[in-house]
Amino acid sequence: MQHHWKELGSYGTLGLELALSVLFGLLGGQWLDGKLGTGPWLALLGFGFGVAAGFRALWRALRRANREADRADEEEREERRRYHARGRRP
């Protein structure tokens, strides 16, 4: 049961990670724009990097979830094989 709560927690932080990536990228770009006087360009660039970092985190979580689902499917298939092999014995 505790394993399921741990998984839920790791996926629950995904939205926070996405939002913070975008926010930090945007605010960092705005700060640099203020220091360098480059207008909105670095803020837009920071926003783009933040979005890219957030979606990278989303992609990694999706890949991890797919690996876990494949592993669970394989375990279920193996359990079915063992069950059917026990049923054939005289």
C-alpha positions as MATLAB code, in Angstrom:
seq = 'MQHHWKELGSYGTLGLELALSVLFGLLGGQWLDGKLGTGPWLALLGFGFGVAAGFRALWRALRRANREADRADEEEREERRRYHARGRRP';
ca = [
       0.000    0.000    0.000;
       2.816    2.414    0.854;
       4.323    1.802   -2.595;
       1.168    3.196   -4.238;
       1.290    6.373   -2.130;
       4.917    6.895   -3.117;
       4.051    6.592   -6.823;
       1.119    8.968   -6.409;
       3.373   11.497   -4.713;
       5.970   11.366   -7.457;
       3.351   11.909  -10.150;
       1.526   14.499   -8.059;
       4.573   16.757   -8.039;
       4.718   16.737  -11.822;
       2.316   19.669  -12.189;
       4.278   21.641   -9.639;
       7.516   20.900  -11.461;
       6.015   22.024  -14.777;
       4.673   25.277  -13.297;
       7.899   26.093  -11.443;
      10.032   25.440  -14.522;
       8.003   27.912  -16.551;
       7.875   30.450  -13.727;
      11.607   30.345  -13.007;
      12.436   30.590  -16.698;
      10.175   33.597  -17.158;
      11.289   35.403  -14.000;
      14.946   34.710  -14.719;
      14.546   36.101  -18.209;
      12.763   39.193  -16.890;
      15.525   39.735  -14.346;
      18.174   39.494  -17.060;
      16.164   41.843  -19.279;
      16.135   44.381  -16.465;
      19.897   44.073  -15.945;
      20.858   44.067  -19.608;
      18.085   46.243  -21.059;
      17.248   43.741  -23.798;
      13.479   44.223  -23.688;
      11.239   41.197  -23.553;
      13.591   38.932  -25.499;
      15.325   37.179  -22.639;
      12.021   36.820  -20.770;
      10.553   35.099  -23.811;
      13.652   32.957  -24.162;
      13.516   32.039  -20.464;
       9.827   31.220  -20.803;
      10.616   28.943  -23.753;
      13.368   27.183  -21.821;
      11.025   26.804  -18.862;
       8.342   25.237  -21.035;
      10.912   22.909  -22.587;
      12.216   21.871  -19.157;
       8.678   21.284  -17.893;
       7.738   19.137  -20.855;
      10.989   17.224  -20.503;
       9.941   16.351  -16.958;
       6.511   15.356  -18.247;
       8.065   13.159  -20.943;
      10.347   11.439  -18.416;
       7.397   10.734  -16.111;
       5.406    9.317  -19.018;
       8.273    7.018  -19.987;
       8.632    5.875  -16.366;
       4.884    5.168  -16.149;
       5.029    3.152  -19.380;
       7.960    1.092  -18.088;
       6.092    0.397  -14.861;
       2.947   -0.601  -16.778;
       4.971   -2.927  -19.018;
       6.588   -4.491  -15.961;
       3.171   -5.022  -14.315;
       1.808   -6.578  -17.540;
       4.753   -8.954  -17.724;
       4.274   -9.971  -14.091;
       0.575  -10.602  -14.739;
       1.346  -12.722  -17.822;
       3.873  -14.736  -15.829;
       1.340  -15.278  -13.038;
      -1.235  -16.482  -15.598;
       1.309  -18.891  -17.086;
       2.027  -20.318  -13.645;
      -1.688  -20.601  -12.877;
      -2.441  -22.445  -16.115;
       0.577  -24.709  -15.674;
      -0.693  -25.756  -12.246;
      -4.145  -26.471  -13.702;
      -2.813  -28.968  -16.280;
      -1.117  -31.227  -13.769;
      -2.983  -34.480  -12.983;
];
